[in-house]
Amino acid sequence: MFQKFREGWVRPALFFGNNPISLAGGAITTASGVTMIAYWLVEIFGRPNDNPYLGIIFFLLLPGLFIAGLALIPIGVWVRRRKLQKAGQIPAEFPKIDLNDRIFRHGLDIVLVATIMNLLVVSVASYRGAAYMDSPQFCGQSCHVMHPEYTAYKIAAHSHVDCVACHIGSGAASYFAAKVNGTKQILEVTFDRYPTPIPSPVESLRPARYICEGCHTPARFVGEKLLVKSSFADDEKNTETQTVVVLHLGGLDGLSHLTGIHGVHLGHIEYIATDPTRTTIPWVQKRNADGSETVYAASALNGATPQGERRVMDCIDCHNRAAHPFVTAEEALNQAMADGPVSPELPWIHKEGLVLLKATYASQVEARTRIPAQLEAFYRSEHPEVMATQANLVKRAGDGLVTLYSQNVFPFMKLTWGTHPNHIGHMSYPGCFRCHDGDHMAKDGSAIPQDCSVCHNLLAVDESKPKVLSDLGIQ
């Protein structure tokens, strides 16, 4: 058997393999393989590099080049064999293989070791390439179109969760579908056909039971949550007021009672949205405890069923920006002033800050230059005493405003303040009032309730130093 294998396969392979294409393939494979192995060693024993383009080169392009080099070897064999066959120059007997020849034996040893190394490199490269394509760095940094979403992701509460955990999921079918969709996106970017901004919500996102509920249990009784929100006025002193709310998150309590925000919405609820952002919801259907169903419809429908997307309500219908939050300019500035990056000690900083944040800039680069410069110009002309004594606060405030702008406004993607509504609450966007507006009526005359106390209790509304916070020892 060994004799037949040597004469029928090894001899012809060595004879036909002596051609420029196969030799070039071997050289390409060797060069790319050695380069990849060297990079892996540096990555293991050296300092890791988060540059996404290095990942593309060493985890995607070089493995592809390595495999292409391997493919060139049999292609070169086939081309030479066909060429000699057409010319009638294939020898009747191929050159003999002399295993007694020390040089030839060493050559076979090299081929054997190289084959084993090639198999290992292909295996490791395939794994590392797949793992790299599943990393947040690849998803968010390798494509400039995803820069807004990646920026929001890094400052969100779910920044420790990999993108693929929500957007792909497990299983070969999910992985294949994601890569097909990724190929479509690459073509859109290549031919400058991608949407601006990126549409929200993501229609292909898996249901919350496969995403959110892997970590969160909606039926678990959460109880109450104290929320304190600070607001600043557009006066010289940036007068601060606070709103104190107790949120009844609820859930399924120890007596199996559904209470609070989560409890009310744990039942089977379906709705029809008539706009792409799921902000307009004129039709809602609720399954009752006895199995019956109640339909609530906006009065403008006159009993008709609207055309639109029909969904089973889940976590994402309210927590729609959980991993990629964008806020309004007012929310961003109030939070920055409460936390300190923008000092409320500066006169008129709230009013002037909003003016600068909402101004139109051609790019973030322009905003990074103009916002601090215009803020300093304002204080130099209107309040020179501030620049004389608090110049450091002005500079810090300018940098803080730039940060707020850079986290929420991306001119090249046509993404600005308020582009993506956040459906949690009902202050900046309709949110809860998409359904709880008093206009969704059932046939029996009942309406979707507007009992605010089911969801929250207001302990203070826009008060200066609320007494309740002092009583709680918070301020």
DAMOPE-V54621 format. One record per residue. N is the residue number from 0. SS is DSSP state (2 for helix, 1 for strand, 0 for the rest). PSI is psi in radians with two decimals (999 if undefined). BURIAL is I if it has 24 or more other C-alpha atoms within 12 Angstrom, else O. Layout:
n:N ss:SS psi:PSI burial:BURIAL
n:N ss:SS psi:PSI burial:BURIAL
//
This chain:
n:0 ss:0 psi:-0.72 burial:O
n:1 ss:2 psi:-0.65 burial:O
n:2 ss:2 psi:-0.77 burial:O
n:3 ss:2 psi:-0.72 burial:O
n:4 ss:2 psi:-0.71 burial:O
n:5 ss:2 psi:-0.73 burial:O
n:6 ss:2 psi:-0.57 burial:O
n:7 ss:2 psi:-0.38 burial:O
n:8 ss:2 psi:-0.87 burial:O
n:9 ss:2 psi:-0.86 burial:O
n:10 ss:2 psi:-0.88 burial:O
n:11 ss:2 psi:-0.68 burial:I
n:12 ss:2 psi:-0.76 burial:I
n:13 ss:2 psi:-0.64 burial:I
n:14 ss:2 psi:-0.90 burial:I
n:15 ss:2 psi:-0.41 burial:I
n:16 ss:0 psi:-0.21 burial:I
n:17 ss:0 psi:1.29 burial:I
n:18 ss:0 psi:2.76 burial:I
n:19 ss:2 psi:-0.67 burial:O
n:20 ss:2 psi:-0.85 burial:I
n:21 ss:2 psi:-0.70 burial:I
n:22 ss:2 psi:-0.68 burial:I
n:23 ss:2 psi:-0.70 burial:I
n:24 ss:2 psi:-0.74 burial:I
n:25 ss:2 psi:-0.71 burial:I
n:26 ss:2 psi:-0.75 burial:O
n:27 ss:2 psi:-0.79 burial:I
n:28 ss:2 psi:-0.79 burial:I
n:29 ss:2 psi:-0.81 burial:I
n:30 ss:2 psi:-0.83 burial:O
n:31 ss:2 psi:-0.67 burial:I
n:32 ss:2 psi:-0.81 burial:I
n:33 ss:2 psi:-0.70 burial:O
n:34 ss:2 psi:-0.78 burial:I
n:35 ss:2 psi:-0.78 burial:I
n:36 ss:2 psi:-0.71 burial:I
n:37 ss:2 psi:-0.73 burial:O
n:38 ss:2 psi:-0.71 burial:I
n:39 ss:2 psi:-0.71 burial:I
n:40 ss:2 psi:-0.73 burial:O
n:41 ss:2 psi:-0.68 burial:O
n:42 ss:2 psi:-0.64 burial:O
n:43 ss:2 psi:-0.83 burial:O
n:44 ss:2 psi:-0.20 burial:O
n:45 ss:0 psi:-2.69 burial:O
n:46 ss:0 psi:2.17 burial:O
n:47 ss:0 psi:2.58 burial:O
n:48 ss:0 psi:2.21 burial:O
n:49 ss:0 psi:0.13 burial:O
n:50 ss:0 psi:2.10 burial:O
n:51 ss:2 psi:-0.48 burial:I
n:52 ss:2 psi:-0.51 burial:O
n:53 ss:2 psi:-0.69 burial:I
n:54 ss:2 psi:-0.72 burial:I
n:55 ss:2 psi:-0.71 burial:I
n:56 ss:2 psi:-0.89 burial:I
n:57 ss:2 psi:-0.35 burial:I
n:58 ss:2 psi:-0.26 burial:I
n:59 ss:2 psi:-0.98 burial:I
n:60 ss:2 psi:-0.86 burial:O
n:61 ss:2 psi:-0.73 burial:I
n:62 ss:2 psi:-0.65 burial:I
n:63 ss:2 psi:-0.69 burial:I
n:64 ss:2 psi:-0.67 burial:I
n:65 ss:2 psi:-0.83 burial:I
n:66 ss:2 psi:-0.64 burial:I
n:67 ss:2 psi:-0.69 burial:I
n:68 ss:2 psi:-0.73 burial:I
n:69 ss:2 psi:-0.70 burial:I
n:70 ss:2 psi:-0.54 burial:O
n:71 ss:2 psi:-0.49 burial:I
n:72 ss:2 psi:-0.97 burial:I
n:73 ss:2 psi:-0.49 burial:I
n:74 ss:2 psi:-0.77 burial:I
n:75 ss:2 psi:-0.69 burial:I
n:76 ss:2 psi:-0.81 burial:I
n:77 ss:2 psi:-0.73 burial:O
n:78 ss:2 psi:-0.76 burial:O
n:79 ss:2 psi:-0.70 burial:I
n:80 ss:2 psi:-0.76 burial:I
n:81 ss:2 psi:-0.68 burial:O
n:82 ss:2 psi:-0.80 burial:O
n:83 ss:2 psi:-0.60 burial:O
n:84 ss:2 psi:-0.74 burial:O
n:85 ss:2 psi:-0.59 burial:O
n:86 ss:2 psi:-0.08 burial:O
n:87 ss:0 psi:0.58 burial:O
n:88 ss:0 psi:0.23 burial:O
n:89 ss:0 psi:2.17 burial:O
n:90 ss:0 psi:2.63 burial:O
n:91 ss:0 psi:-0.55 burial:O
n:92 ss:0 psi:2.19 burial:O
n:93 ss:0 psi:2.75 burial:O
n:94 ss:0 psi:2.42 burial:O
n:95 ss:0 psi:2.65 burial:O
n:96 ss:0 psi:2.03 burial:I
n:97 ss:0 psi:1.79 burial:O
n:98 ss:0 psi:-0.19 burial:O
n:99 ss:0 psi:-0.23 burial:O
n:100 ss:0 psi:2.02 burial:O
n:101 ss:2 psi:-0.72 burial:O
n:102 ss:2 psi:-0.73 burial:O
n:103 ss:2 psi:-0.69 burial:O
n:104 ss:2 psi:-0.71 burial:O
n:105 ss:2 psi:-0.64 burial:O
n:106 ss:2 psi:-0.76 burial:O
n:107 ss:2 psi:-0.68 burial:O
n:108 ss:2 psi:-0.75 burial:O
n:109 ss:2 psi:-0.76 burial:O
n:110 ss:2 psi:-0.74 burial:O
n:111 ss:2 psi:-0.83 burial:O
n:112 ss:2 psi:-0.73 burial:O
n:113 ss:2 psi:-0.68 burial:O
n:114 ss:2 psi:-0.77 burial:O
n:115 ss:2 psi:-0.76 burial:O
n:116 ss:2 psi:-0.69 burial:O
n:117 ss:2 psi:-0.75 burial:I
n:118 ss:2 psi:-0.74 burial:O
n:119 ss:2 psi:-0.75 burial:O
n:120 ss:2 psi:-0.78 burial:I
n:121 ss:2 psi:-0.73 burial:I
n:122 ss:2 psi:-0.88 burial:O
n:123 ss:2 psi:-0.73 burial:O
n:124 ss:2 psi:-0.67 burial:I
n:125 ss:2 psi:-0.77 burial:I
n:126 ss:2 psi:-0.83 burial:O
n:127 ss:2 psi:-0.65 burial:I
n:128 ss:2 psi:-0.78 burial:I
n:129 ss:2 psi:-0.72 burial:O
n:130 ss:2 psi:-0.68 burial:O
n:131 ss:2 psi:-0.70 burial:I
n:132 ss:2 psi:-0.29 burial:I
n:133 ss:0 psi:0.01 burial:I
n:134 ss:0 psi:2.63 burial:I
n:135 ss:2 psi:-0.56 burial:I
n:136 ss:2 psi:-0.73 burial:I
n:137 ss:2 psi:-0.80 burial:I
n:138 ss:2 psi:-0.71 burial:I
n:139 ss:2 psi:-0.46 burial:I
n:140 ss:2 psi:-0.44 burial:I
n:141 ss:0 psi:-0.31 burial:I
n:142 ss:0 psi:2.11 burial:I
n:143 ss:2 psi:-0.42 burial:I
n:144 ss:2 psi:-0.54 burial:I
n:145 ss:2 psi:0.08 burial:I
n:146 ss:2 psi:-0.77 burial:I
n:147 ss:2 psi:-0.80 burial:I
n:148 ss:2 psi:-0.66 burial:I
n:149 ss:2 psi:-0.65 burial:I
n:150 ss:2 psi:-0.79 burial:I
n:151 ss:2 psi:-0.65 burial:I
n:152 ss:2 psi:-0.70 burial:I
n:153 ss:2 psi:-0.43 burial:I
n:154 ss:0 psi:0.11 burial:O
n:155 ss:0 psi:2.92 burial:O
n:156 ss:0 psi:-0.30 burial:O
n:157 ss:0 psi:0.47 burial:O
n:158 ss:0 psi:-0.25 burial:O
n:159 ss:0 psi:-0.04 burial:O
n:160 ss:0 psi:2.20 burial:O
n:161 ss:0 psi:2.54 burial:I
n:162 ss:2 psi:-0.72 burial:I
n:163 ss:2 psi:-0.38 burial:I
n:164 ss:2 psi:-0.54 burial:I
n:165 ss:2 psi:-0.65 burial:I
n:166 ss:2 psi:-0.26 burial:I
n:167 ss:0 psi:-1.07 burial:I
n:168 ss:0 psi:-3.12 burial:I
n:169 ss:0 psi:2.85 burial:O
n:170 ss:0 psi:2.62 burial:O
n:171 ss:2 psi:-0.65 burial:O
n:172 ss:2 psi:-0.78 burial:O
n:173 ss:2 psi:-0.74 burial:O
n:174 ss:2 psi:-0.76 burial:O
n:175 ss:2 psi:-0.78 burial:O
n:176 ss:2 psi:-0.69 burial:O
n:177 ss:2 psi:-0.71 burial:I
n:178 ss:2 psi:-0.58 burial:O
n:179 ss:2 psi:-0.77 burial:O
n:180 ss:2 psi:-0.66 burial:O
n:181 ss:2 psi:-0.66 burial:O
n:182 ss:2 psi:-0.72 burial:O
n:183 ss:2 psi:-0.72 burial:O
n:184 ss:2 psi:-0.65 burial:O
n:185 ss:2 psi:-0.74 burial:O
n:186 ss:2 psi:-0.68 burial:O
n:187 ss:2 psi:-0.74 burial:O
n:188 ss:2 psi:-0.73 burial:O
n:189 ss:2 psi:-0.74 burial:O
n:190 ss:0 psi:0.30 burial:O
n:191 ss:0 psi:0.85 burial:O
n:192 ss:0 psi:0.25 burial:O
n:193 ss:0 psi:2.63 burial:O
n:194 ss:0 psi:2.55 burial:O
n:195 ss:0 psi:2.10 burial:O
n:196 ss:0 psi:3.09 burial:I
n:197 ss:0 psi:2.26 burial:I
n:198 ss:0 psi:2.49 burial:O
n:199 ss:0 psi:2.38 burial:I
n:200 ss:0 psi:2.95 burial:I
n:201 ss:0 psi:1.98 burial:O
n:202 ss:0 psi:-0.47 burial:O
n:203 ss:0 psi:0.07 burial:O
n:204 ss:0 psi:2.42 burial:I
n:205 ss:0 psi:2.72 burial:I
n:206 ss:0 psi:2.70 burial:O
n:207 ss:0 psi:-0.46 burial:I
n:208 ss:0 psi:-0.38 burial:O
n:209 ss:0 psi:-0.27 burial:O
n:210 ss:0 psi:-1.35 burial:I
n:211 ss:2 psi:-0.74 burial:I
n:212 ss:2 psi:-0.04 burial:O
n:213 ss:2 psi:-0.43 burial:O
n:214 ss:0 psi:-0.59 burial:O
n:215 ss:0 psi:2.46 burial:O
n:216 ss:0 psi:1.83 burial:O
n:217 ss:0 psi:-0.47 burial:I
n:218 ss:0 psi:-0.18 burial:I
n:219 ss:1 psi:2.41 burial:O
n:220 ss:0 psi:2.02 burial:I
n:221 ss:0 psi:-0.69 burial:O
n:222 ss:1 psi:-2.43 burial:I
n:223 ss:1 psi:2.74 burial:O
n:224 ss:1 psi:2.26 burial:O
n:225 ss:1 psi:2.21 burial:O
n:226 ss:1 psi:2.19 burial:O
n:227 ss:1 psi:2.13 burial:I
n:228 ss:1 psi:2.25 burial:I
n:229 ss:1 psi:2.48 burial:I
n:230 ss:1 psi:2.61 burial:I
n:231 ss:1 psi:2.44 burial:I
n:232 ss:0 psi:2.88 burial:I
n:233 ss:0 psi:0.69 burial:I
n:234 ss:0 psi:3.10 burial:O
n:235 ss:0 psi:-0.63 burial:O
n:236 ss:0 psi:0.03 burial:O
n:237 ss:0 psi:0.90 burial:I
n:238 ss:0 psi:2.18 burial:I
n:239 ss:1 psi:2.33 burial:I
n:240 ss:1 psi:2.77 burial:I
n:241 ss:1 psi:2.50 burial:I
n:242 ss:1 psi:2.25 burial:I
n:243 ss:1 psi:2.14 burial:I
n:244 ss:1 psi:2.40 burial:I
n:245 ss:1 psi:1.99 burial:I
n:246 ss:1 psi:2.22 burial:I
n:247 ss:1 psi:1.44 burial:I
n:248 ss:1 psi:-0.67 burial:I
n:249 ss:1 psi:-2.47 burial:I
n:250 ss:1 psi:-2.61 burial:I
n:251 ss:1 psi:1.91 burial:I
n:252 ss:0 psi:-3.08 burial:O
n:253 ss:0 psi:-0.33 burial:O
n:254 ss:0 psi:0.24 burial:O
n:255 ss:0 psi:0.50 burial:O
n:256 ss:0 psi:2.37 burial:O
n:257 ss:1 psi:2.10 burial:I
n:258 ss:1 psi:2.85 burial:I
n:259 ss:2 psi:-2.95 burial:I
n:260 ss:2 psi:-0.89 burial:I
n:261 ss:2 psi:-0.70 burial:I
n:262 ss:2 psi:-0.74 burial:I
n:263 ss:2 psi:-0.58 burial:I
n:264 ss:0 psi:0.20 burial:I
n:265 ss:0 psi:-0.32 burial:I
n:266 ss:0 psi:2.99 burial:I
n:267 ss:0 psi:1.91 burial:O
n:268 ss:1 psi:2.31 burial:I
n:269 ss:1 psi:2.66 burial:I
n:270 ss:1 psi:2.85 burial:I
n:271 ss:1 psi:2.13 burial:I
n:272 ss:1 psi:2.40 burial:I
n:273 ss:0 psi:0.15 burial:O
n:274 ss:0 psi:2.74 burial:O
n:275 ss:0 psi:-0.48 burial:O
n:276 ss:0 psi:0.03 burial:I
n:277 ss:0 psi:0.61 burial:I
n:278 ss:0 psi:-0.57 burial:I
n:279 ss:0 psi:1.95 burial:I
n:280 ss:1 psi:1.63 burial:I
n:281 ss:1 psi:-0.12 burial:I
n:282 ss:1 psi:2.24 burial:I
n:283 ss:1 psi:2.42 burial:I
n:284 ss:1 psi:2.22 burial:I
n:285 ss:1 psi:2.33 burial:I
n:286 ss:1 psi:2.12 burial:O
n:287 ss:0 psi:2.96 burial:O
n:288 ss:0 psi:-0.53 burial:O
n:289 ss:0 psi:0.08 burial:O
n:290 ss:0 psi:-0.22 burial:O
n:291 ss:0 psi:2.91 burial:O
n:292 ss:1 psi:2.46 burial:O
n:293 ss:1 psi:2.26 burial:I
n:294 ss:1 psi:2.24 burial:I
n:295 ss:1 psi:2.23 burial:I
n:296 ss:1 psi:2.56 burial:I
n:297 ss:1 psi:2.54 burial:I
n:298 ss:2 psi:-0.51 burial:O
n:299 ss:2 psi:-0.31 burial:O
n:300 ss:2 psi:-0.41 burial:O
n:301 ss:0 psi:0.73 burial:O
n:302 ss:0 psi:-0.13 burial:O
n:303 ss:0 psi:2.75 burial:O
n:304 ss:0 psi:2.13 burial:I
n:305 ss:0 psi:2.77 burial:I
n:306 ss:0 psi:2.33 burial:O
n:307 ss:0 psi:-3.01 burial:O
n:308 ss:1 psi:2.22 burial:I
n:309 ss:1 psi:2.20 burial:I
n:310 ss:1 psi:2.66 burial:I
n:311 ss:1 psi:2.14 burial:I
n:312 ss:0 psi:2.35 burial:I
n:313 ss:0 psi:-2.95 burial:I
n:314 ss:2 psi:-0.71 burial:I
n:315 ss:2 psi:-0.32 burial:I
n:316 ss:2 psi:-0.37 burial:I
n:317 ss:0 psi:-0.81 burial:I
n:318 ss:0 psi:0.97 burial:I
n:319 ss:0 psi:-0.22 burial:I
n:320 ss:0 psi:0.61 burial:I
n:321 ss:0 psi:-0.65 burial:I
n:322 ss:0 psi:-0.17 burial:I
n:323 ss:0 psi:1.20 burial:I
n:324 ss:0 psi:2.33 burial:I
n:325 ss:0 psi:2.34 burial:I
n:326 ss:0 psi:3.01 burial:I
n:327 ss:0 psi:2.86 burial:I
n:328 ss:2 psi:-0.66 burial:I
n:329 ss:2 psi:-0.79 burial:I
n:330 ss:2 psi:-0.76 burial:I
n:331 ss:2 psi:-0.80 burial:I
n:332 ss:2 psi:-0.73 burial:I
n:333 ss:2 psi:-0.74 burial:I
n:334 ss:2 psi:-0.70 burial:I
n:335 ss:2 psi:-0.63 burial:I
n:336 ss:2 psi:-0.59 burial:I
n:337 ss:2 psi:-0.62 burial:I
n:338 ss:2 psi:-0.40 burial:O
n:339 ss:0 psi:-0.44 burial:O
n:340 ss:0 psi:-0.60 burial:I
n:341 ss:0 psi:1.95 burial:I
n:342 ss:0 psi:2.22 burial:I
n:343 ss:0 psi:-0.08 burial:I
n:344 ss:0 psi:-0.37 burial:I
n:345 ss:0 psi:2.19 burial:I
n:346 ss:0 psi:2.40 burial:I
n:347 ss:0 psi:0.30 burial:I
n:348 ss:2 psi:-0.56 burial:I
n:349 ss:2 psi:-0.82 burial:I
n:350 ss:2 psi:-0.84 burial:I
n:351 ss:2 psi:-0.62 burial:I
n:352 ss:2 psi:-0.74 burial:I
n:353 ss:2 psi:-0.70 burial:I
n:354 ss:2 psi:-0.78 burial:O
n:355 ss:2 psi:-0.67 burial:I
n:356 ss:2 psi:-0.64 burial:I
n:357 ss:2 psi:-0.06 burial:I
n:358 ss:0 psi:2.82 burial:I
n:359 ss:0 psi:2.21 burial:O
n:360 ss:0 psi:2.54 burial:I
n:361 ss:0 psi:-0.51 burial:O
n:362 ss:0 psi:2.95 burial:O
n:363 ss:2 psi:-0.53 burial:I
n:364 ss:2 psi:-0.77 burial:O
n:365 ss:2 psi:-0.71 burial:O
n:366 ss:2 psi:-0.69 burial:I
n:367 ss:2 psi:-0.44 burial:I
n:368 ss:2 psi:-0.80 burial:O
n:369 ss:2 psi:-0.65 burial:I
n:370 ss:2 psi:-0.94 burial:I
n:371 ss:2 psi:-0.68 burial:I
n:372 ss:2 psi:-0.75 burial:O
n:373 ss:2 psi:-0.57 burial:I
n:374 ss:2 psi:-0.76 burial:I
n:375 ss:2 psi:-0.69 burial:I
n:376 ss:2 psi:-0.67 burial:O
n:377 ss:2 psi:-0.84 burial:I
n:378 ss:2 psi:-0.54 burial:I
n:379 ss:2 psi:-0.66 burial:O
n:380 ss:2 psi:-0.66 burial:O
n:381 ss:2 psi:-0.57 burial:O
n:382 ss:0 psi:1.23 burial:O
n:383 ss:2 psi:-0.44 burial:O
n:384 ss:2 psi:-0.52 burial:O
n:385 ss:2 psi:-0.76 burial:I
n:386 ss:2 psi:-0.46 burial:O
n:387 ss:2 psi:-0.56 burial:O
n:388 ss:2 psi:-0.38 burial:O
n:389 ss:0 psi:0.65 burial:O
n:390 ss:2 psi:-0.58 burial:I
n:391 ss:2 psi:-0.62 burial:O
n:392 ss:2 psi:-0.63 burial:I
n:393 ss:2 psi:-0.78 burial:I
n:394 ss:2 psi:-0.76 burial:I
n:395 ss:2 psi:-0.69 burial:I
n:396 ss:2 psi:-0.71 burial:I
n:397 ss:2 psi:-0.77 burial:I
n:398 ss:2 psi:-0.67 burial:I
n:399 ss:2 psi:-0.72 burial:I
n:400 ss:2 psi:-0.68 burial:I
n:401 ss:2 psi:-0.74 burial:I
n:402 ss:2 psi:-0.78 burial:I
n:403 ss:2 psi:-0.76 burial:I
n:404 ss:2 psi:-0.77 burial:I
n:405 ss:2 psi:-0.39 burial:I
n:406 ss:2 psi:-0.24 burial:I
n:407 ss:2 psi:-0.30 burial:I
n:408 ss:0 psi:2.22 burial:I
n:409 ss:1 psi:1.57 burial:I
n:410 ss:2 psi:-0.66 burial:I
n:411 ss:2 psi:-0.36 burial:O
n:412 ss:2 psi:0.15 burial:I
n:413 ss:0 psi:0.65 burial:I
n:414 ss:1 psi:2.07 burial:I
n:415 ss:0 psi:-3.02 burial:I
n:416 ss:0 psi:2.20 burial:I
n:417 ss:0 psi:0.06 burial:O
n:418 ss:0 psi:-0.78 burial:I
n:419 ss:0 psi:1.87 burial:I
n:420 ss:0 psi:2.56 burial:I
n:421 ss:0 psi:2.09 burial:I
n:422 ss:0 psi:0.06 burial:I
n:423 ss:0 psi:2.22 burial:I
n:424 ss:0 psi:-2.81 burial:I
n:425 ss:0 psi:0.48 burial:O
n:426 ss:0 psi:-0.91 burial:O
n:427 ss:0 psi:-0.46 burial:O
n:428 ss:0 psi:2.90 burial:O
n:429 ss:0 psi:-0.73 burial:O
n:430 ss:2 psi:-2.03 burial:I
n:431 ss:2 psi:-0.60 burial:I
n:432 ss:2 psi:0.00 burial:I
n:433 ss:2 psi:-0.55 burial:I
n:434 ss:0 psi:-0.71 burial:I
n:435 ss:0 psi:1.04 burial:I
n:436 ss:0 psi:0.04 burial:I
n:437 ss:0 psi:-0.05 burial:O
n:438 ss:0 psi:-0.12 burial:I
n:439 ss:1 psi:1.85 burial:I
n:440 ss:1 psi:2.56 burial:I
n:441 ss:0 psi:2.97 burial:I
n:442 ss:0 psi:-0.49 burial:O
n:443 ss:0 psi:0.11 burial:O
n:444 ss:0 psi:-0.14 burial:O
n:445 ss:0 psi:2.73 burial:O
n:446 ss:1 psi:2.79 burial:I
n:447 ss:0 psi:2.17 burial:I
n:448 ss:0 psi:2.64 burial:O
n:449 ss:0 psi:0.52 burial:O
n:450 ss:0 psi:1.73 burial:O
n:451 ss:2 psi:-0.56 burial:O
n:452 ss:2 psi:-0.27 burial:O
n:453 ss:2 psi:-0.61 burial:I
n:454 ss:0 psi:-0.62 burial:I
n:455 ss:1 psi:2.83 burial:I
n:456 ss:1 psi:2.30 burial:O
n:457 ss:1 psi:1.98 burial:I
n:458 ss:1 psi:-0.43 burial:I
n:459 ss:1 psi:2.46 burial:I
n:460 ss:1 psi:1.96 burial:O
n:461 ss:1 psi:0.92 burial:O
n:462 ss:1 psi:2.57 burial:O
n:463 ss:0 psi:2.06 burial:O
n:464 ss:0 psi:1.18 burial:I
n:465 ss:0 psi:2.39 burial:I
n:466 ss:2 psi:-0.58 burial:O
n:467 ss:2 psi:-0.57 burial:O
n:468 ss:2 psi:-0.61 burial:O
n:469 ss:2 psi:-0.70 burial:O
n:470 ss:2 psi:-0.56 burial:O
n:471 ss:0 psi:-0.08 burial:O
n:472 ss:0 psi:0.37 burial:O
n:473 ss:0 psi:-0.54 burial:O
n:474 ss:0 psi:999 burial:O
//
